[in-house]
Amino acid sequence: MRDMQERRATDDRLTSLLSDAAEFFESYLWESEYCRAARKTLADRGLSAEVLREFGVGYAPIGHAELLDHLGGLGHSIEEVEAAGLADRSGRGRIHSHFRSRIMFPVRDGEGRVLGFAGLGTHLGPSWPLWLTSPRTELYDRSVAVFGLDRAALEVAATGTAVVRRDCIDVLLAHQDGVTNAVTVHSGSVTQEQRHTLAAAVGRGIDDVQLDLSSGMRIEDPGDADATVSDSSLRPTAASPADPPRYRGLKLTALVTATALLAVNAWTGAPLFAVWVGSHAQDGKVLSTRGVLTVLVVLSALAFLIGWGLTWLSAKYDQLSGRPRLAGLTSPWHRAKRGDRVQDIRSRYGISAPEKAVAASVIVGVLAFEVWFFFIAGSPFGN
């Protein structure tokens, strides 16, 4: 009994600390001049100040001292801050803030108590993940926690359905649009523990809560029939808030078509045009240095323009379809060491249609060259 009372007292202290931290992050977002870019980023995503305040969205400063000093001034010890998952201890024993330069989303239980945080990076670097969650603590476990549960519980209980969006931004946009049973998770899939969390919060059994998953998401057990996968995640972005699904589909098709045409021209139209320009630049019919240099310069310029165009088209496709900007990063130096890792995001969203179009064009180009080289031009290897 005594151990239970002591643990409850510890949990109450951590809950109070996390609540104080959430208030600090929220105040910092709205009052600090350093957060103008973060506020603009959220506004550009189409989020209103009302929904941001409703969910208690905040911002973690770039420095280590601000949060630690604030919590220390409220009577919280460094050990408590560390136990709450807001600070890490280095190998040399130095304390550092777990979240820095991040838009902060408090993760609450069904009763509204803060359990931990999910942070969206604003200054991404080689070892900085796009999303970073609290480490596992006495109160928070990302394989159990469900973001938005406190705001969605009533509607989930009324409808028997939880709409699982891809991330916190999508959840806020859904609530803003009237889909008030929207939640999200910060694990690679919806775990059985998270389904139990949802069910317990709304007073239902796990089989009584249906999951309406965004495209590309899945539940932990692939054989479970309770998840209803939908394509509802192709939501309008801030750049096209009024696009109905039909027109958005046409735009996506147009972007993929343009990507395929550019990719094909990288090995057809561009070299042919460069050779044509070079043939008009040289004197006479004999190959000259000026002609060769002209071909190289024109081909290099065209390659740069095509590469830039492919990057732009891919970014527009990601923006319109709701894919995270870092979903396509697979380099080892972009893999996060903690939190929601880039490879986790990649596995959730898969390869985009523009990426498939570019890969297909490369394969077709290589095969076409081999056919020409070995069967049409005549291979010199046997001579």
C-alpha positions as CSV (number, residue, x, y, z in Angstrom):
1,M,0.0,0.0,0.0
2,R,2.8,2.4,0.9
3,D,4.6,1.7,-2.4
4,M,1.4,2.4,-4.3
5,Q,0.9,5.7,-2.5
6,E,4.5,6.7,-3.2
7,R,4.2,5.8,-6.9
8,R,0.9,7.7,-7.1
9,A,2.6,10.7,-5.5
10,T,5.5,10.5,-8.0
11,D,3.1,10.2,-11.0
12,D,1.2,13.3,-9.7
13,R,4.5,15.2,-9.5
14,L,5.4,14.2,-13.1
15,T,1.9,15.1,-14.3
16,S,2.2,18.5,-12.7
17,L,5.6,19.0,-14.2
18,L,4.5,18.0,-17.7
19,S,1.5,20.4,-17.4
20,D,3.8,23.2,-16.4
21,A,6.1,22.3,-19.4
22,A,3.1,22.4,-21.8
23,E,2.1,25.8,-20.5
24,F,5.6,27.0,-21.0
25,F,5.8,25.7,-24.6
26,E,2.4,27.2,-25.5
27,S,3.3,30.6,-24.0
28,Y,6.7,30.6,-25.8
29,L,5.0,29.9,-29.2
30,W,2.7,32.9,-28.9
31,E,4.8,35.4,-27.0
32,S,8.4,34.9,-28.2
33,E,9.7,36.8,-31.2
34,Y,11.8,33.8,-32.1
35,C,8.6,31.9,-33.0
36,R,7.4,34.1,-35.8
37,A,8.7,31.6,-38.4
38,A,7.0,28.7,-36.5
39,R,3.7,30.5,-36.3
40,K,3.9,31.3,-40.0
41,T,4.7,27.6,-40.8
42,L,1.6,26.5,-38.9
43,A,-0.5,29.2,-40.6
44,D,0.8,28.2,-44.0
45,R,-0.4,24.6,-43.3
46,G,-3.9,26.0,-42.9
47,L,-4.1,25.8,-39.1
48,S,-6.1,28.5,-37.3
49,A,-5.0,30.0,-33.9
50,E,-8.2,28.6,-32.4
51,V,-7.4,25.0,-33.1
52,L,-3.7,25.5,-32.1
53,R,-4.8,26.8,-28.7
54,E,-7.4,24.2,-28.4
55,F,-4.8,21.4,-28.6
56,G,-2.2,23.4,-26.6
57,V,0.4,23.5,-29.4
58,G,3.6,25.2,-28.3
59,Y,7.3,25.6,-29.2
60,A,10.5,24.3,-27.6
61,P,13.3,26.9,-27.6
62,I,16.6,26.1,-29.3
63,G,18.6,26.5,-26.1
64,H,18.8,24.1,-23.2
65,A,18.4,26.7,-20.3
66,E,15.0,28.2,-20.9
67,L,12.8,25.2,-20.1
68,L,15.1,23.9,-17.4
69,D,15.3,27.2,-15.6
70,H,11.6,27.7,-15.9
71,L,10.7,24.3,-14.4
72,G,13.4,24.8,-11.7
73,G,11.8,28.1,-10.7
74,L,8.5,26.3,-10.2
75,G,10.2,23.9,-7.8
76,H,10.8,20.9,-10.1
77,S,14.2,19.1,-9.7
78,I,16.5,18.1,-12.5
79,E,15.8,14.5,-11.6
80,E,12.1,15.0,-12.1
81,V,12.6,16.8,-15.4
82,E,14.7,13.9,-16.5
83,A,12.1,11.3,-15.3
84,A,9.4,13.2,-17.2
85,G,11.3,12.7,-20.5
86,L,12.1,16.4,-21.0
87,A,15.8,16.2,-20.4
88,D,18.6,13.8,-21.3
89,R,21.9,13.2,-19.5
90,S,25.0,13.1,-21.7
91,G,27.9,10.6,-21.2
92,R,29.7,13.3,-19.2
93,G,26.7,13.8,-16.9
94,R,25.5,17.0,-18.4
95,I,21.8,17.7,-18.7
96,H,20.3,18.7,-22.1
97,S,16.8,19.5,-23.1
98,H,15.2,16.6,-25.0
99,F,13.2,18.9,-27.3
100,R,14.8,21.9,-29.0
101,S,13.6,24.0,-32.0
102,R,10.4,22.0,-32.3
103,I,6.7,22.7,-32.6
104,M,5.4,20.9,-29.6
105,F,2.2,18.8,-29.5
106,P,1.1,17.6,-26.0
107,V,0.1,14.0,-25.9
108,R,-2.7,13.6,-23.3
109,D,-4.8,10.7,-22.0
110,G,-8.5,10.5,-22.2
111,E,-8.9,12.7,-19.1
112,G,-6.7,15.5,-20.5
113,R,-3.6,14.9,-18.5
114,V,-0.3,15.4,-20.3
115,L,1.7,12.2,-20.7
116,G,4.4,13.4,-23.1
117,F,5.1,15.3,-26.2
118,A,5.6,15.0,-30.0
119,G,7.9,17.6,-31.5
120,L,7.9,18.6,-35.2
121,G,11.4,19.8,-36.2
122,T,11.9,23.3,-37.6
123,H,15.7,23.3,-38.0
124,L,16.3,19.9,-39.5
125,G,19.9,18.6,-39.7
126,P,21.8,15.4,-40.5
127,S,20.8,13.7,-37.1
128,W,17.6,15.5,-36.5
129,P,14.4,13.5,-37.2
130,L,11.3,15.3,-38.6
131,W,9.3,14.1,-35.6
132,L,10.7,13.4,-32.1
133,T,8.6,12.0,-29.2
134,S,9.2,11.8,-25.5
135,P,11.3,8.8,-24.4
136,R,9.6,6.0,-22.5
137,T,8.7,7.1,-19.0
138,E,6.5,6.1,-16.1
139,L,3.6,8.0,-17.9
140,Y,4.5,7.9,-21.6
141,D,5.0,5.0,-24.0
142,R,4.6,5.8,-27.7
143,S,3.4,2.3,-28.4
144,V,0.5,2.9,-26.1
145,A,-0.2,6.6,-26.3
146,V,-2.7,8.2,-28.8
147,F,-2.5,11.8,-29.7
148,G,-5.7,13.8,-29.8
149,L,-7.6,11.3,-27.6
150,D,-8.8,13.9,-25.1
151,R,-10.4,15.9,-27.9
152,A,-11.7,12.9,-29.9
153,A,-13.1,10.6,-27.1
154,L,-16.7,11.9,-27.1
155,E,-17.0,11.6,-30.9
156,V,-15.3,8.2,-31.0
157,A,-17.7,7.0,-28.3
158,A,-20.7,8.3,-30.2
159,T,-19.7,6.9,-33.6
160,G,-17.7,3.9,-32.7
161,T,-15.0,4.9,-35.1
162,A,-11.6,6.5,-34.7
163,V,-10.2,8.3,-37.8
164,V,-6.4,7.7,-37.6
165,R,-4.5,10.4,-39.4
166,R,-0.9,10.4,-40.4
167,D,0.5,13.0,-37.9
168,C,-0.5,15.7,-35.5
169,I,-0.8,18.4,-38.2
170,D,-3.4,16.2,-40.0
171,V,-5.3,15.6,-36.8
172,L,-5.6,19.4,-36.1
173,L,-6.7,20.0,-39.7
174,A,-9.3,17.2,-39.4
175,H,-10.7,18.7,-36.2
176,Q,-10.7,22.1,-37.8
177,D,-12.8,20.7,-40.6
178,G,-15.3,19.1,-38.3
179,V,-13.8,15.5,-38.1
180,T,-13.6,15.5,-34.3
181,N,-12.9,11.8,-33.9
182,A,-9.5,12.1,-35.6
183,V,-6.4,10.9,-33.7
184,T,-2.9,9.8,-34.6
185,V,-0.1,7.5,-33.3
186,H,3.6,7.9,-33.3
187,S,4.6,4.3,-33.9
188,G,5.2,2.5,-37.2
189,S,1.7,1.0,-37.1
190,V,-1.4,1.1,-34.8
191,T,-0.5,-1.3,-32.0
192,Q,-2.9,-3.5,-30.1
193,E,-2.0,-1.4,-27.0
194,Q,-3.1,1.8,-28.7
195,R,-6.4,0.1,-29.7
196,H,-6.9,-0.8,-26.0
197,T,-6.1,2.8,-25.1
198,L,-8.8,4.0,-27.5
199,A,-11.3,1.5,-26.3
200,A,-10.8,2.2,-22.6
201,A,-11.0,5.9,-23.1
202,V,-14.5,5.7,-24.7
203,G,-15.8,2.9,-22.5
204,R,-16.0,0.3,-25.3
205,G,-14.4,-3.0,-26.1
206,I,-11.5,-3.2,-28.5
207,D,-13.7,-4.8,-31.1
208,D,-16.3,-2.1,-30.7
209,V,-14.0,0.7,-32.0
210,Q,-13.4,0.7,-35.7
211,L,-10.3,2.3,-37.2
212,D,-10.5,4.5,-40.3
213,L,-6.9,4.5,-41.4
214,S,-5.3,7.0,-43.7
215,S,-3.7,5.6,-46.9
216,G,-0.5,3.8,-46.2
217,M,-1.1,3.2,-42.5
218,R,-1.8,-0.2,-41.0
219,I,-2.6,-1.9,-37.8
220,E,0.0,-4.1,-36.0
221,D,-1.9,-7.4,-36.8
222,P,-2.3,-7.6,-40.7
223,G,-5.0,-10.2,-40.3
224,D,-7.2,-8.1,-38.2
225,A,-10.4,-7.1,-40.1
226,D,-11.4,-4.2,-37.8
227,A,-9.3,-1.6,-39.7
228,T,-11.0,0.2,-42.6
229,V,-8.3,1.6,-44.9
230,S,-9.4,4.7,-46.8
231,D,-7.8,7.2,-49.2
232,S,-9.2,10.1,-47.2
233,S,-5.7,11.2,-46.4
234,L,-5.4,13.0,-49.8
235,R,-6.6,16.2,-48.1
236,P,-6.4,19.7,-49.6
237,T,-3.3,21.6,-48.5
238,A,-3.0,25.3,-47.6
239,A,-2.1,26.0,-51.3
240,S,-5.3,24.4,-52.6
241,P,-7.9,24.5,-49.8
242,A,-10.9,24.3,-52.1
243,D,-9.8,21.5,-54.4
244,P,-12.4,18.7,-54.5
245,P,-11.0,15.1,-54.7
246,R,-11.7,14.8,-58.4
247,Y,-9.7,17.9,-59.3
248,R,-7.0,16.9,-56.9
249,G,-6.7,13.5,-58.6
250,L,-6.4,15.3,-61.9
251,K,-3.6,17.4,-60.6
252,L,-1.7,14.4,-59.2
253,T,-2.1,12.7,-62.5
254,A,-0.8,15.7,-64.3
255,L,2.2,16.0,-62.0
256,V,3.1,12.3,-62.6
257,T,2.7,12.7,-66.3
258,A,5.0,15.7,-66.4
259,T,7.5,13.9,-64.3
260,A,7.6,11.0,-66.7
261,L,8.0,13.3,-69.7
262,L,10.9,15.2,-68.1
263,A,12.6,11.9,-67.0
264,V,12.3,10.5,-70.5
265,N,13.7,13.7,-72.1
266,A,16.7,13.4,-69.8
267,W,18.1,10.7,-72.0
268,T,16.3,11.5,-75.3
269,G,15.3,15.1,-76.0
270,A,18.1,16.7,-74.0
271,P,21.0,14.9,-75.7
272,L,19.5,15.3,-79.2
273,F,18.9,19.0,-78.7
274,A,22.4,19.5,-77.3
275,V,23.9,17.7,-80.4
276,W,21.7,19.8,-82.7
277,V,22.9,23.1,-81.1
278,G,26.5,21.9,-81.2
279,S,26.2,21.0,-84.9
280,H,25.2,24.6,-85.7
281,A,27.9,26.0,-83.5
282,Q,30.9,24.4,-85.3
283,D,32.5,25.5,-88.5
284,G,32.0,23.2,-91.5
285,K,31.4,19.5,-91.3
286,V,34.5,18.5,-89.4
287,L,34.1,18.0,-85.6
288,S,35.6,21.0,-83.8
289,T,36.4,21.9,-80.2
290,R,33.8,24.6,-80.2
291,G,31.1,22.2,-81.3
292,V,32.0,19.6,-78.6
293,L,32.1,22.3,-75.8
294,T,28.8,23.7,-77.0
295,V,27.3,20.2,-76.7
296,L,28.7,19.7,-73.2
297,V,27.5,23.2,-72.0
298,V,24.0,22.8,-73.4
299,L,23.7,19.2,-72.1
300,S,24.8,20.3,-68.6
301,A,22.4,23.2,-68.6
302,L,19.5,20.9,-69.7
303,A,20.4,18.3,-67.1
304,F,20.4,20.9,-64.4
305,L,17.0,22.2,-65.5
306,I,15.5,18.8,-65.8
307,G,16.8,17.8,-62.3
308,W,15.4,21.0,-60.8
309,G,12.1,20.4,-62.6
310,L,11.9,16.8,-61.3
311,T,12.6,18.0,-57.7
312,W,9.9,20.7,-58.0
313,L,7.3,18.3,-59.4
314,S,8.1,15.8,-56.7
315,A,7.7,18.4,-54.0
316,K,4.4,19.6,-55.4
317,Y,3.2,16.0,-55.5
318,D,4.2,15.5,-51.9
319,Q,2.5,18.7,-50.9
320,L,-0.8,17.8,-52.7
321,S,-0.9,14.2,-51.5
322,G,0.1,14.9,-47.9
323,R,3.5,13.1,-47.9
324,P,6.1,14.4,-45.4
325,R,9.0,16.2,-47.0
326,L,11.5,13.7,-45.5
327,A,9.6,10.6,-46.6
328,G,12.0,10.2,-49.5
329,L,15.2,10.5,-47.5
330,T,17.0,7.2,-47.2
331,S,20.6,8.2,-46.7
332,P,22.2,6.8,-43.5
333,W,23.1,10.3,-42.3
334,H,19.4,11.3,-42.4
335,R,18.3,8.4,-40.2
336,A,17.2,9.5,-36.8
337,K,18.6,7.9,-33.8
338,R,15.4,8.3,-31.7
339,G,11.8,9.3,-32.0
340,D,9.8,8.7,-35.2
341,R,12.6,7.9,-37.6
342,V,12.8,8.9,-41.3
343,Q,12.8,5.2,-42.3
344,D,9.7,4.7,-40.3
345,I,8.0,7.5,-42.2
346,R,9.3,6.1,-45.5
347,S,7.9,2.6,-44.7
348,R,4.5,4.2,-43.9
349,Y,4.3,6.3,-47.1
350,G,6.2,4.1,-49.5
351,I,7.6,5.2,-52.9
352,S,5.7,8.1,-54.5
353,A,4.3,7.9,-58.0
354,P,6.8,10.5,-59.4
355,E,9.7,8.4,-58.0
356,K,8.2,5.3,-59.7
357,A,8.0,7.3,-62.9
358,V,11.6,8.3,-62.8
359,A,12.7,4.8,-61.9
360,A,10.7,3.4,-64.8
361,S,12.2,5.9,-67.2
362,V,15.7,4.9,-66.2
363,I,15.0,1.2,-66.6
364,V,13.4,1.8,-70.0
365,G,16.4,4.0,-71.0
366,V,19.0,1.4,-70.1
367,L,17.1,-1.4,-71.8
368,A,16.7,0.8,-75.0
369,F,20.4,1.5,-75.0
370,E,21.3,-2.2,-74.7
371,V,18.9,-3.2,-77.5
372,W,20.4,-0.5,-79.7
373,F,24.0,-1.3,-78.8
374,F,23.8,-5.1,-79.2
375,F,21.2,-5.6,-81.9
376,I,20.9,-2.4,-84.0
377,A,24.3,-0.7,-83.9
378,G,26.1,-4.0,-83.8
379,S,28.3,-4.8,-80.8
380,P,32.1,-4.6,-81.4
381,F,32.8,-7.2,-78.7
382,G,32.7,-10.1,-81.1
383,N,34.9,-8.4,-83.7
